[in-house]
Amino acid sequence: MSLEINVKNIVNNFDEVSSDEFLEILNQIMLEFKSNLTVEYLKGKIQKIVEISSESEKKKQCKSLLPYYDWYLQGQ
């Protein structure tokens, strides 16, 4: 599947997506960013989420990163 399709699927079905899948796609979206500051910020956020043991807490943290998915879709 293309990145755009994956992003749309995650945005539309966020509750059914694992945090690992969410973060994997976010890593692909990061390749589109022009700002190194944004990329470094997200890498830090992703690392903190990966270190969380509770899937429900990971999902809460991932939900706060959904605007990056919206940003990607606006450019498509």
C-alpha positions in Angstrom: 0.0 0.0 0.0 1.1 3.5 -0.6 2.0 5.8 2.3 -1.0 8.0 1.6 -3.4 5.0 1.8 -1.7 3.9 5.0 -2.0 7.4 6.5 -5.7 7.6 5.6 -6.4 4.2 7.1 -4.8 5.1 10.4 -6.6 8.4 10.6 -9.9 6.8 9.8 -9.4 3.7 12.1 -7.1 5.1 14.8 -8.7 3.0 17.6 -8.0 -0.3 15.7 -4.4 0.5 14.9 -1.5 -0.6 17.1 0.9 2.0 18.5 3.7 0.2 16.7 2.0 0.5 13.3 1.1 4.1 14.0 4.8 4.9 14.8 6.1 3.0 11.8 4.0 5.1 9.5 4.9 8.3 11.4 8.6 7.4 10.7 7.8 7.3 7.0 5.9 10.7 7.2 9.0 12.2 8.9 10.9 11.7 5.6 8.7 14.4 4.1 9.6 17.1 6.7 11.9 19.9 5.7 12.7 21.0 9.2 15.4 19.1 11.1 14.0 20.6 14.3 10.7 18.9 13.7 12.3 15.6 12.8 14.4 15.6 16.0 11.4 16.6 18.1 9.4 13.7 16.7 12.3 11.2 17.1 12.4 12.1 20.8 8.6 11.7 21.1 8.7 8.4 19.3 11.5 7.1 21.5 9.5 8.0 24.7 6.4 6.3 23.4 8.4 3.1 22.5 9.7 3.0 26.1 6.2 3.0 27.6 5.0 -0.5 28.6 1.2 0.0 28.5 -0.4 -0.1 25.1 -3.3 2.1 26.2 -0.8 4.8 27.4 1.1 4.5 24.1 -2.1 5.0 22.2 -2.8 8.2 24.2 0.6 9.5 23.3 0.2 8.5 19.7 -3.2 10.3 19.5 -1.4 13.6 20.3 0.7 13.1 17.2 -2.2 12.7 14.8 -1.8 16.3 13.5 1.3 15.2 11.7 -0.9 12.7 9.8 -3.3 15.5 8.9 -0.4 17.6 7.8 0.8 14.9 5.5 -2.7 14.4 4.0 -3.1 18.1 3.3 0.0 18.0 1.1 -1.4 15.2 -1.0 
